[in-house]
Amino acid sequence: MNLGKPLPCSHLEEYRKHHGLQGYSSLQTHFRTAPSGRTAVGKFQSLIPRCSICSLRRSRLYLCLICSSTSCSDHAAAHSQANPGHEIAVDVDRAELFCCVCADQVYDPDFDTAVMAKQFLELPKGREKDRCRKRKAAPAHDIERASSRETILVLDCGVKNRSCQPLRLRGLNNLGNTCFMNSVLQTLLHTPPLKNYFLGDWHNRELCRKHRSRRRRRAVEAGELSCLVCDVDSVFSEAFSGNPTPYSPARFLFSWWQHSSNLASYEQQDAHEFFISMLDMIHESERSTLQNKGGFGDCHCIAHRVFSGVLRSDVTCTICGFTSTTYDPCVDLSLDLEPSTDLKSNKSSRISTLMGCLDLFTRPERLGPDQKLYCQHCEMHQDSVKQMSIRRLPLVLCFHIKRFEHSLRRGTSKKIDQYLQFPFSLDMTPYLSYSIIRNRFGNRIFAFEGDESDVSNDLSSEFEVFAVITHTGRLESGHYLTYLRLGERWYKCDDAWITQLHDVIECGVTQYGQYLVAARKA
C-alpha cells in the first residue's frame, strides 16, 4: 500500500491519460492572485461569472478543463453527463481541481505546481517592502471596517517593522477542502511544548519503526494501522526544514484517513472535530508504548501532557445545601458567547469578551425540572444549582468558541458571526476551583479540601494567546484561516500563503474566531 499520498480520483487519472498537463498549462495564464494571497481563475469576459446553464452566480462555480464552460454546483454533474470526458473542472474562486462526477475536490501535485508557479511570477518587485510599510492604527471603534479588509486581529499598531520575512513559517498546500486540517496543523506546529517534543527527537521515527517491526506479525494479524505520531513528526521536520516553498501534507492526510475512515473524503470537515480526533489518535498511537496506570486524566502521552486539564462540577441542593462534586478531564473549554440584553441589536454588531465568556462558563446555573439532583441528605430529587470551575489547568489552553446555534423547536441551525474581544495575556486564577469555592464559601477550610493544589504548584496561571483559528462563510461551507503570534508580530496563514499583519498590542478582536489557543507563561 502506498502511504505517500492519497489514491487519485479515477476520473482525474483518465483526464491525465488523455490530456496530460496541457489543460493545466493553458489555464495557468488565467490565474489571478489577490493581495491577500488567494488564487482564483480570471478567465471571464464579464466581471461577474455566471453558470452557462442557469445564468446564476452561485456560491461555487466550476470551469470545465475541456470546453471552458462554467457550471454552478447544481449543474456541474449535468454538464459532465451531457458531455462524456468533461468530468474534471476547476473551482473558480479557489483555483482547486473538482471532479463533477464524484462531486468532490481532487488533488494533483502537478496542478499545485502550476498554481504556485503563477503565484510566484505575479509577486511584484518591492512587494515585501510595501507590505512592511507602517500603517495607520485602526481605532478600537473601527472594528467592522477592519474585519471587512480581513484584518481580523487589529486594534493598534506598535513597533516599526524591522523585517517582514515570516521566519519559521511554511505554508501548507490545500489538498482539496483541507483548510480545516491546515489551520489546526499550523497551530500545533507552533505550540511550544509540542514543538520542543518533536524537534527534540523525543519521538524517534527509526526507533518507533524498529519497535513496530518486532511485533509486525502480530500487528498485521490485528489489522494495526501505521503510526500517526511518526507522520506528525514528519510534518514537523518538513515545516522546520528551512525550505520556503509550501509543503503538501498528503502522507499525513492519508494516515489520518486510515485512522478515521468515517472522515476519509475531500469534503470540508470541522476544525474542532479534527483537533479532537487528532489528539485521540496520538493518544491511541502512544498508548502501546506507555504504562498508564491511571485514567484519561493521568495519561502520559504527549497530547494529554500538553492539552489535558481537569474540570470540576458542583451540583448543590437548593433545600439543604448538599453538594455533589465530580471531576472530568478536558482538552479544551467550550465557551458560549455572551448574550445581548438589547433584543433589537444585530448579533454581528455585538461584542463579547473572552473574560465575559469565562464568567458565563463558571456562573452558577439553576438546573431545569428534568435535571433534579438526587440529594443524599434529603433522600429525594430536589431543585439544584450547577457551577463549573477549572480544577487543573493544562500547559496549553484551548478556547473553543461556540459559533453554531441550534434551535430544537424550529429545527434550524445558524452561525453566529459575533465579535469577540480577547486579551493577549490573561490570568486564569479567577476561574480556578480554589477561587470559585472561596467566593462561594468564604474562608471556611473544609470547603477547599482537595483543591489547594490549584494554586500551590509552581506552574503559572497566566497564559499568552499565540494562535487564533477563524472560520468565514456559512454554516455548511466556508474557509478556515490561522493567525499566529510569533514574538510581537502576527501572521495570517491561509493554506500555502503566509502574510504579516499589523504589529498588534494590548488586545485583539475577531468576528469569526472559533479557536483561541494560549500557552502558559514561564
C-alpha positions as CSV (number, residue, x, y, z in Angstrom):
1,M,0.0,0.0,0.0
2,N,1.3,3.4,-1.0
3,L,1.3,5.7,2.1
4,G,3.0,8.6,0.2
5,K,-0.2,10.3,-1.0
6,P,-4.0,9.6,-1.3
7,L,-5.2,7.5,-4.2
8,P,-6.2,9.8,-7.1
9,C,-9.7,10.1,-8.5
10,S,-10.2,7.6,-11.4
11,H,-11.7,10.4,-13.5
12,L,-8.7,12.6,-12.9
13,E,-6.4,9.7,-13.9
14,E,-8.4,9.3,-17.1
15,Y,-8.1,13.0,-17.8
16,R,-4.4,12.9,-17.2
17,K,-4.0,9.9,-19.5
18,H,-5.7,11.7,-22.5
19,H,-4.6,15.3,-21.9
20,G,-1.5,15.2,-19.7
21,L,-0.6,18.7,-18.4
22,Q,-1.9,20.6,-21.4
23,G,-5.0,21.9,-19.6
24,Y,-3.0,23.0,-16.6
25,S,-0.6,24.9,-18.7
26,S,-3.2,26.7,-20.8
27,L,-5.2,27.6,-17.7
28,Q,-2.1,29.0,-15.9
29,T,-2.2,32.2,-17.8
30,H,-5.7,33.0,-16.4
31,F,-4.9,32.6,-12.8
32,R,-5.1,35.8,-10.8
33,T,-3.8,36.3,-7.3
34,A,-5.5,38.7,-4.8
35,P,-3.5,40.9,-2.5
36,S,-4.4,38.5,0.4
37,G,-2.6,35.7,-1.5
38,R,-5.8,33.8,-2.6
39,T,-5.6,32.5,-6.2
40,A,-8.7,32.3,-8.4
41,V,-9.5,31.9,-12.1
42,G,-10.0,35.1,-14.1
43,K,-10.8,33.7,-17.5
44,F,-14.1,35.6,-18.0
45,Q,-15.2,38.4,-20.3
46,S,-17.7,39.7,-17.7
47,L,-16.7,40.9,-14.2
48,I,-19.3,38.6,-12.6
49,P,-19.0,35.0,-13.9
50,R,-22.3,33.0,-14.2
51,C,-23.4,29.5,-14.8
52,S,-23.8,28.7,-18.5
53,I,-26.9,26.6,-17.8
54,C,-29.0,28.7,-15.3
55,S,-27.2,32.0,-15.7
56,L,-27.0,32.4,-12.0
57,R,-24.0,33.3,-9.8
58,R,-23.9,30.6,-7.1
59,S,-21.5,30.3,-4.2
60,R,-19.4,27.9,-6.2
61,L,-18.7,28.0,-10.0
62,Y,-16.6,25.4,-11.8
63,L,-14.7,25.9,-15.1
64,C,-14.5,22.8,-17.3
65,L,-10.9,22.0,-18.3
66,I,-12.1,20.6,-21.7
67,C,-14.5,23.2,-23.1
68,S,-14.1,26.1,-20.6
69,S,-17.9,26.3,-19.9
70,T,-18.9,27.4,-16.4
71,S,-21.3,25.5,-14.3
72,C,-22.7,26.1,-10.8
73,S,-22.7,23.5,-8.1
74,D,-26.2,22.4,-9.1
75,H,-25.4,21.8,-12.8
76,A,-21.7,20.6,-12.7
77,A,-22.8,17.0,-12.7
78,A,-25.4,17.6,-15.5
79,H,-22.6,19.1,-17.7
80,S,-20.4,16.1,-17.3
81,Q,-23.3,13.7,-18.0
82,A,-24.2,15.6,-21.2
83,N,-20.5,15.7,-22.3
84,P,-18.6,12.5,-21.6
85,G,-15.0,13.1,-20.8
86,H,-15.7,16.5,-19.2
87,E,-15.6,15.3,-15.6
88,I,-12.7,17.5,-14.4
89,A,-13.2,21.2,-13.6
90,V,-11.6,24.0,-11.6
91,D,-13.2,25.8,-8.7
92,V,-13.3,29.4,-10.0
93,D,-13.0,31.1,-6.6
94,R,-10.2,28.9,-5.1
95,A,-8.3,27.5,-8.2
96,E,-8.7,23.9,-7.0
97,L,-9.5,20.8,-9.0
98,F,-13.0,19.4,-8.8
99,C,-14.5,16.2,-10.1
100,C,-18.1,16.8,-11.3
101,V,-18.9,13.0,-11.1
102,C,-17.5,12.5,-7.6
103,A,-18.9,15.9,-6.6
104,D,-15.7,16.4,-4.6
105,Q,-12.4,18.2,-4.6
106,V,-9.5,16.2,-6.0
107,Y,-5.8,16.7,-5.6
108,D,-3.0,16.6,-8.2
109,P,0.5,17.8,-7.2
110,D,1.2,18.9,-10.8
111,F,-1.8,21.3,-10.7
112,D,-0.5,22.7,-7.4
113,T,2.9,23.3,-9.0
114,A,1.2,25.2,-11.9
115,V,-0.7,27.4,-9.4
116,M,2.3,28.1,-7.2
117,A,4.5,28.9,-10.2
118,K,2.0,31.5,-11.3
119,Q,1.7,33.0,-7.8
120,F,5.5,33.4,-7.5
121,L,5.6,35.0,-11.0
122,E,3.0,37.6,-10.0
123,L,4.8,38.8,-7.0
124,P,5.8,42.4,-7.9
125,K,9.2,43.7,-7.0
126,G,9.2,45.5,-3.7
127,R,6.0,43.8,-2.6
128,E,7.6,42.8,0.7
129,K,8.7,46.4,1.2
130,D,5.2,47.7,0.6
131,R,3.7,45.2,2.9
132,C,6.2,46.3,5.6
133,R,5.3,49.9,5.3
134,K,3.9,51.2,8.6
135,R,0.2,51.7,8.5
136,K,-2.1,54.0,10.5
137,A,-3.5,52.4,13.6
138,A,-7.1,51.2,13.3
139,P,-9.1,52.7,16.2
140,A,-10.9,50.4,18.6
141,H,-14.4,51.5,17.3
142,D,-13.5,50.8,13.7
143,I,-13.7,47.0,14.1
144,E,-16.2,46.2,11.4
145,R,-14.3,48.1,8.7
146,A,-11.1,46.3,9.8
147,S,-12.8,42.9,9.6
148,S,-14.1,43.7,6.1
149,R,-10.5,44.0,5.0
150,E,-9.8,40.6,6.5
151,T,-7.5,42.2,9.1
152,I,-9.2,40.4,11.9
153,L,-6.6,40.9,14.7
154,V,-6.4,44.7,14.7
155,L,-6.7,47.3,17.4
156,D,-3.4,49.1,17.3
157,C,0.0,49.3,15.6
158,G,3.2,49.4,17.6
159,V,6.9,48.8,16.9
160,K,8.1,49.7,13.5
161,N,8.8,46.6,11.4
162,R,12.5,45.7,11.0
163,S,11.8,42.7,8.8
164,C,8.7,41.3,7.2
165,Q,10.1,37.9,6.3
166,P,7.9,35.4,8.3
167,L,10.7,33.3,10.0
168,R,10.0,29.7,10.9
169,L,6.7,29.7,8.9
170,R,6.0,27.4,6.0
171,G,2.7,27.4,4.1
172,L,0.6,24.2,3.7
173,N,-0.9,23.4,0.3
174,N,-4.7,22.8,0.2
175,L,-5.2,19.2,-0.9
176,G,-8.9,19.7,-1.7
177,N,-11.0,21.3,1.0
178,T,-8.3,20.7,3.7
179,C,-8.1,24.2,5.1
180,F,-9.6,22.8,8.3
181,M,-6.6,20.5,8.6
182,N,-4.0,23.2,7.6
183,S,-5.4,25.6,10.2
184,V,-5.0,23.1,13.0
185,L,-1.6,21.9,11.9
186,Q,-0.2,25.4,11.7
187,T,-1.4,25.9,15.3
188,L,0.1,22.6,16.5
189,L,3.4,23.3,14.7
190,H,3.8,26.4,16.8
191,T,2.6,25.1,20.1
192,P,5.8,25.4,22.3
193,P,5.6,22.0,24.2
194,L,4.7,20.1,21.0
195,K,7.4,21.9,19.0
196,N,10.1,21.1,21.7
197,Y,8.9,17.4,21.8
198,F,9.0,16.6,18.1
199,L,12.0,18.8,17.1
200,G,13.8,17.4,20.2
201,D,13.5,13.9,18.7
202,W,11.5,12.7,21.7
203,H,9.6,10.6,19.2
204,N,12.3,8.9,17.1
205,R,10.8,7.5,13.9
206,E,13.6,5.0,13.4
207,L,13.2,3.6,16.9
208,C,9.5,3.5,16.5
209,R,9.8,1.6,13.3
210,K,12.1,-1.0,14.9
211,H,9.7,-1.3,17.8
212,R,6.8,-1.9,15.5
213,S,8.7,-4.3,13.2
214,R,9.4,-6.6,16.2
215,R,5.6,-7.1,16.5
216,R,4.8,-6.8,12.8
217,R,3.3,-10.2,12.5
218,R,1.0,-9.6,15.5
219,A,0.2,-6.1,14.1
220,V,-0.7,-7.4,10.7
221,E,-2.9,-10.1,12.2
222,A,-4.7,-7.5,14.3
223,G,-5.0,-5.1,11.3
224,E,-2.9,-2.4,13.0
225,L,-2.5,0.9,11.2
226,S,0.6,3.0,10.6
227,C,1.9,5.2,13.4
228,L,0.2,8.6,13.2
229,V,2.7,10.1,15.6
230,C,5.5,9.3,13.1
231,D,3.6,11.1,10.4
232,V,3.1,14.1,12.7
233,D,6.8,14.0,13.4
234,S,7.4,14.1,9.6
235,V,5.2,17.2,9.3
236,F,7.3,19.0,12.0
237,S,10.5,18.0,10.2
238,E,9.3,19.3,6.9
239,A,7.8,22.5,8.4
240,F,11.1,23.5,10.1
241,S,13.4,22.2,7.4
242,G,14.2,25.7,6.1
243,N,12.5,25.0,2.8
244,P,10.4,28.2,2.0
245,T,8.1,26.5,-0.6
246,P,4.7,25.4,0.6
247,Y,4.5,21.8,1.8
248,S,1.8,19.3,0.9
249,P,1.0,17.1,4.0
250,A,-0.5,14.4,1.8
251,R,1.1,11.5,3.7
252,F,-0.3,12.8,7.0
253,L,-3.7,13.3,5.5
254,F,-3.8,9.7,4.2
255,S,-2.7,8.4,7.5
256,W,-5.4,10.4,9.3
257,W,-7.9,8.9,6.8
258,Q,-6.8,5.4,7.7
259,H,-7.4,6.1,11.4
260,S,-10.7,7.9,10.8
261,S,-12.3,6.1,8.0
262,N,-15.7,7.8,8.6
263,L,-14.0,11.2,7.8
264,A,-11.9,9.9,4.8
265,S,-13.1,12.2,2.0
266,Y,-12.2,15.5,0.3
267,E,-15.3,17.2,1.9
268,Q,-14.9,20.1,4.2
269,Q,-14.6,19.0,7.9
270,D,-14.9,20.8,11.2
271,A,-11.6,22.0,12.6
272,H,-12.7,21.4,16.2
273,E,-13.7,17.8,15.3
274,F,-10.3,17.3,13.5
275,F,-8.4,18.7,16.5
276,I,-10.2,16.3,19.0
277,S,-9.8,13.3,16.7
278,M,-6.1,14.0,16.1
279,L,-5.4,14.2,19.9
280,D,-7.3,10.9,20.3
281,M,-5.2,9.2,17.6
282,I,-1.9,10.4,19.1
283,H,-3.1,9.0,22.4
284,E,-4.0,5.7,20.9
285,S,-0.7,5.5,18.9
286,E,1.4,6.2,22.1
287,R,-0.7,4.1,24.4
288,S,1.1,0.9,23.5
289,T,4.5,2.2,24.5
290,L,3.3,3.9,27.7
291,Q,2.4,2.3,31.0
292,N,-0.6,4.4,32.1
293,K,-2.0,3.1,35.4
294,G,-4.4,6.0,35.7
295,G,-7.3,7.1,33.6
296,F,-7.5,9.6,30.8
297,G,-6.6,12.5,33.2
298,D,-3.4,10.8,34.2
299,C,-2.3,9.8,30.7
300,H,1.4,10.5,29.9
301,C,1.1,10.7,26.1
302,I,2.3,14.0,24.6
303,A,-1.2,15.0,23.5
304,H,-2.6,14.9,27.0
305,R,0.5,16.1,28.8
306,V,0.2,19.3,26.7
307,F,-3.6,19.9,26.4
308,S,-5.3,17.9,29.2
309,G,-6.8,19.7,32.1
310,V,-9.5,18.8,34.7
311,L,-12.9,20.5,35.2
312,R,-14.8,20.5,38.5
313,S,-18.6,20.3,38.5
314,D,-20.5,21.1,41.7
315,V,-24.2,20.4,41.8
316,T,-25.8,21.8,45.0
317,C,-29.2,21.0,46.5
318,T,-31.2,24.3,47.0
319,I,-33.0,22.9,50.0
320,C,-30.3,21.5,52.3
321,G,-27.1,22.7,50.6
322,F,-25.7,19.2,49.9
323,T,-23.1,19.3,47.1
324,S,-22.2,16.5,44.7
325,T,-18.8,17.1,43.1
326,T,-17.4,15.4,40.0
327,Y,-14.1,15.8,38.1
328,D,-13.8,15.4,34.4
329,P,-10.8,15.6,32.1
330,C,-10.9,18.0,29.1
331,V,-8.7,19.1,26.2
332,D,-10.4,22.4,25.6
333,L,-13.0,24.8,27.1
334,S,-16.2,25.2,25.0
335,L,-17.5,28.7,25.7
336,D,-20.8,30.4,24.8
337,L,-20.7,33.9,23.5
338,E,-22.3,36.4,25.9
339,P,-26.0,37.1,25.3
340,S,-27.1,40.6,24.5
341,T,-29.5,42.5,26.8
342,D,-30.7,44.5,23.8
343,L,-33.1,42.3,21.8
344,K,-33.1,44.8,18.9
345,S,-29.4,44.8,18.3
346,N,-27.8,42.9,15.5
347,K,-25.9,39.9,16.7
348,S,-23.0,40.5,14.4
349,S,-22.5,44.1,15.7
350,R,-22.4,43.0,19.4
351,I,-19.1,42.5,21.2
352,S,-18.4,39.7,23.6
353,T,-15.2,39.5,25.7
354,L,-13.3,36.3,26.4
355,M,-13.4,37.1,30.2
356,G,-17.1,37.6,30.0
357,C,-17.5,34.2,28.3
358,L,-15.4,32.6,31.1
359,D,-17.6,34.3,33.7
360,L,-20.6,32.8,31.9
361,F,-18.9,29.4,31.9
362,T,-18.3,29.5,35.7
363,R,-21.5,31.2,36.7
364,P,-24.0,29.2,38.9
365,E,-26.8,27.8,36.7
366,R,-30.1,26.6,38.0
367,L,-31.0,23.3,36.5
368,G,-34.3,22.6,35.0
369,P,-37.0,20.3,36.5
370,D,-35.9,17.4,34.3
371,Q,-32.4,17.6,35.8
372,K,-33.1,17.5,39.5
373,L,-30.4,16.2,41.7
374,Y,-31.0,13.1,43.9
375,C,-29.9,14.6,47.2
376,Q,-28.3,12.0,49.5
377,H,-29.2,14.2,52.5
378,C,-32.9,14.8,51.6
379,E,-33.1,11.3,50.1
380,M,-35.2,12.6,47.2
381,H,-34.8,14.6,44.0
382,Q,-34.5,18.3,44.6
383,D,-34.0,21.5,42.7
384,S,-30.3,22.2,42.3
385,V,-27.7,24.7,41.1
386,K,-24.7,23.7,39.0
387,Q,-21.4,25.5,38.9
388,M,-18.3,24.7,36.7
389,S,-14.7,25.6,37.6
390,I,-11.2,24.6,36.5
391,R,-9.6,22.1,38.8
392,R,-6.3,21.9,36.9
393,L,-5.0,24.0,34.0
394,P,-3.2,22.4,31.1
395,L,0.1,23.6,29.7
396,V,-1.7,24.9,26.6
397,L,-5.2,26.1,27.0
398,C,-7.7,25.9,24.0
399,F,-10.9,28.0,24.0
400,H,-13.5,26.6,21.6
401,I,-16.0,29.4,20.9
402,K,-19.5,28.1,20.1
403,R,-20.5,29.9,16.9
404,F,-23.2,27.5,15.9
405,E,-26.7,28.0,17.3
406,H,-29.2,25.1,17.1
407,S,-33.0,25.5,17.7
408,L,-34.8,22.3,18.6
409,R,-38.2,24.0,18.4
410,R,-37.6,25.3,14.9
411,G,-35.3,22.5,13.8
412,T,-32.8,25.0,12.4
413,S,-29.2,25.8,12.8
414,K,-27.2,29.0,12.1
415,K,-23.8,30.5,12.5
416,I,-23.1,33.4,14.9
417,D,-20.8,36.0,13.5
418,Q,-20.5,38.0,16.7
419,Y,-17.4,39.9,17.6
420,L,-15.2,38.6,20.4
421,Q,-12.6,40.7,22.1
422,F,-9.7,38.9,23.9
423,P,-6.5,40.0,25.7
424,F,-3.2,38.6,24.5
425,S,-2.3,37.9,28.2
426,L,-4.8,36.5,30.6
427,D,-4.8,35.3,34.2
428,M,-6.9,32.2,34.8
429,T,-6.8,32.4,38.6
430,P,-10.4,33.7,39.0
431,Y,-11.7,30.7,37.2
432,L,-9.9,28.0,39.2
433,S,-11.8,25.8,41.6
434,Y,-10.0,27.3,44.6
435,S,-11.1,30.9,43.7
436,I,-14.7,29.9,42.7
437,I,-15.2,28.0,46.0
438,R,-13.6,30.8,48.1
439,N,-16.1,33.2,46.5
440,R,-18.9,30.8,47.4
441,F,-18.0,29.7,50.9
442,G,-15.6,32.3,52.2
443,N,-12.6,31.2,54.2
444,R,-14.0,28.0,55.7
445,I,-11.2,25.5,55.4
446,F,-13.4,22.4,54.8
447,A,-14.6,23.9,51.5
448,F,-11.2,23.7,49.9
449,E,-10.4,20.1,50.6
450,G,-8.5,18.6,47.6
451,D,-8.3,21.9,45.7
452,E,-5.4,23.7,47.2
453,S,-3.1,22.3,44.6
454,D,-4.6,24.7,42.0
455,V,-2.5,27.5,43.4
456,S,0.1,25.7,45.4
457,N,2.1,24.3,42.5
458,D,4.9,26.0,40.7
459,L,3.1,26.5,37.4
460,S,1.8,29.9,36.5
461,S,-1.9,30.5,35.9
462,E,-1.1,33.3,33.4
463,F,-1.3,32.5,29.7
464,E,-0.3,34.1,26.4
465,V,-2.6,33.8,23.3
466,F,-0.4,32.7,20.4
467,A,-3.0,31.4,17.8
468,V,-6.5,32.1,16.6
469,I,-8.3,29.8,14.2
470,T,-11.2,31.6,12.3
471,H,-14.0,30.3,10.0
472,T,-15.5,32.6,7.4
473,G,-18.6,31.7,5.4
474,R,-21.8,29.9,6.1
475,L,-22.7,27.1,8.5
476,E,-22.4,24.3,5.8
477,S,-19.4,25.7,4.0
478,G,-16.6,28.2,4.4
479,H,-12.9,28.7,4.8
480,Y,-10.5,28.3,7.8
481,L,-7.6,30.6,8.5
482,T,-5.0,30.7,11.3
483,Y,-3.5,33.8,12.8
484,L,-0.2,33.1,14.6
485,R,1.7,35.3,17.0
486,L,5.5,35.0,16.8
487,G,7.2,37.3,19.2
488,E,5.3,40.6,18.9
489,R,4.1,40.1,15.3
490,W,1.0,38.4,13.9
491,Y,1.0,36.3,10.7
492,K,-2.0,35.1,8.7
493,C,-1.7,31.5,7.5
494,D,-4.1,30.9,4.5
495,D,-3.1,27.5,3.3
496,A,0.0,28.0,1.2
497,W,0.2,31.7,1.8
498,I,1.8,33.4,4.8
499,T,1.3,37.2,5.2
500,Q,2.2,39.5,8.0
501,L,-0.4,41.7,9.7
502,H,0.0,44.8,11.8
503,D,2.1,44.7,14.9
504,V,-0.8,44.4,17.3
505,I,-0.6,45.2,21.0
506,E,-2.9,45.1,24.1
507,C,-5.8,43.1,22.8
508,G,-7.5,41.7,19.7
509,V,-10.9,41.4,18.2
510,T,-12.2,38.6,15.9
511,Q,-15.7,38.2,14.3
512,Y,-15.1,34.7,13.1
513,G,-12.7,33.2,15.7
514,Q,-13.6,29.6,16.5
515,Y,-10.5,28.6,18.4
516,L,-8.2,30.6,20.7
517,V,-5.0,28.9,21.9
518,A,-2.9,30.1,24.7
519,A,0.3,28.8,26.3
520,R,1.4,29.1,30.0
521,K,3.8,31.9,30.8
522,A,7.2,30.6,32.1
